[in-house]
Amino acid sequence: MTQTIETDVVVIGGGIAGLWLFNTLNQQGYKVLLLENATLGGGQTIKSQGIVHGGTKYTLTGTLTKSAECIAGMPDRWRRALRGEGEVDLSGAAILSQSQYLWSPGDVGSRLTTFFASKALRGRVEQLKKTADFPDIFRHEGFRGKVYQLNEIVLDIRTVIKALVNGLKERILKVDWSENTRIVTEGKKIAFIEHIVGGKTFHIKARKFVTAAGEGTEDLMTLWGLSQPEMQRRPLHMVMVRHRHPEPLFAHCLGTKPVPRMTVTSHPDGEDHWVWYLGGEIAEDGMKRTPEEQIRVARSELAALLPWVNLDDAQWATLFVNRAEPRQTKLLRPDAAFIHDVENGIVSWPTKLALAPNLSDEVIKVLNRQELSPSGNQGFVLPEDVQHPDICEPFWSGAFSDHD
Ligand SMILES: Cc1cc2nc3c(=O)[nH]c(=O)nc-3n(C[C@H](O)[C@H](O)[C@H](O)COP(=O)(O)OP(=O)(O)OC[C@H]3O[C@@H](n4cnc5c(N)ncnc54)[C@H](O)[C@@H]3O)c2cc1C
């Protein structure tokens, strides 16, 4: 027997982009179903550093790029959501740091001059003049350099995922495209998605199908029969350091290139340890290195930059992960959230965690333009037989041998 599930919108992919959109559409009364093939948030989202960028990092060349402009409004948008006053309610989510900092360890004066001369930075960055205002980690007599405070919060991403899923789990479906789910097309249109579970067949219909599947979007487009838009991957080799040094570090270290020499965020593991997570130039260049070489480089970078931090007992691990984005010439970074309206679907990538609200705005603009108004979602739940995906584990889960 075949049962039809009628919806307004189907969102495919439960990372930050899919979940923010799914939650927002739900608030607006859309009958919306989310499909996830692994765990919620378990893609790039949980592996991100959780920084809600305000664009400062993107103005390191001293010019106001479109990216910097678009992203500038995002921190306030997220802060409202975190206070429970936004279009999604993130009041249950945890903020790891109210600010990301920027520090210049040595003589990088000329770049800094251009950087801070930029109009783009006004109001977004403040030099901390007194050591007493520095975050604890830099209040050491061994510290040389300057510290700047940025208007960028750092989030505990798992709690953000939980907040976005809160109360909506019954509208989220676990799918397996190789086993029980397939796209049925009519020309380039998606006619329906067929899902078979417990001997029952469901035909999922929607007025709009939105892909927000991160790196999985490419395969999904193949299943749908689309060749455009193209996707690019920017590979990173991140480093994780689990240790007992008491002070967290949330900072970009300024180097000689537009990319920070190192970007560090700190994540409590619930067992009195911090997991420092290292990205930036070290992660981009690290693609050429084995995990052992990458750890060696990270050790020596931290020893040179923060010699007073004792990491003798630290545990080290690395993580290969790709950023997935629409293709750009020369692997440049995209400017803003990307959406491509095609037939009865939308292909999307937020390009940054911080830009999830921007992606949601752009999708809703298309729905409004096409007069796809909400049909009401009171009482909309999936049939009992279906499975719901779990929320992801922390990014370091399984990485350290005596952990988990
Ligand atoms: C190391 C790293 C650090 C980063 N740090 C930051 C940062 O600090 N700040 C920032 O703003 N951005 C950051 N980013 C970028 C940011 O993480 C991504 O832009 C963002 O998380 C992408 O979200 P997404 O929802 O599009 O994709 P994802 O988080 O990858 O989610 C896609 C989801 O779709 C699911 N999926 C895949 N294929 C299918 C399918 N066929 N069917 C159903 N579901 C499917 C996946 O399982 C996953 O749950 C970072 C990225 C990386 C890699």
The ligand as an ORCA input file, in Angstrom:
! r2SCAN-3c Opt
* xyz 0 1
  C      36.982     22.838      9.785
  C      35.901     23.822      9.479
  C      35.754     24.932     10.296
  C      34.750     25.882     10.017
  N      34.585     26.912     10.882
  C      33.601     27.801     10.647
  C      33.366     28.848     11.590
  O      34.010     28.944     12.632
  N      32.384     29.736     11.285
  C      31.628     29.641     10.148
  O      30.780     30.506      9.935
  N      31.797     28.625      9.275
  C      32.752     27.702      9.503
  N      32.928     26.647      8.645
  C      32.006     26.488      7.504
  C      30.716     25.828      8.007
  O      30.996     24.747      8.850
  C      29.879     25.340      6.847
  O      29.730     26.365      5.881
  C      28.484     24.932      7.321
  O      28.533     24.126      8.469
  C      27.794     24.176      6.215
  O      26.547     23.779      6.672
  P      25.623     22.846      5.810
  O      24.374     22.669      6.596
  O      25.519     23.358      4.428
  O      26.439     21.497      5.628
  P      26.740     20.293      6.609
  O      26.966     20.726      7.994
  O      27.817     19.500      5.969
  O      25.378     19.497      6.628
  C      24.918     18.736      5.564
  C      24.001     17.670      6.131
  O      23.398     16.979      5.051
  C      23.462     15.592      5.294
  N      23.439     14.938      3.989
  C      24.446     14.791      3.097
  N      24.012     14.158      2.004
  C      22.703     13.904      2.209
  C      21.713     13.244      1.453
  N      21.973     12.734      0.240
  N      20.466     13.119      1.976
  C      20.170     13.627      3.204
  N      21.084     14.252      3.965
  C      22.322     14.379      3.470
  C      24.750     15.392      6.051
  O      24.738     14.190      6.784
  C      24.749     16.622      6.957
  O      24.039     16.398      8.153
  C      33.907     25.690      8.907
  C      34.050     24.571      8.097
  C      35.029     23.639      8.376
  C      35.132     22.422      7.523
*
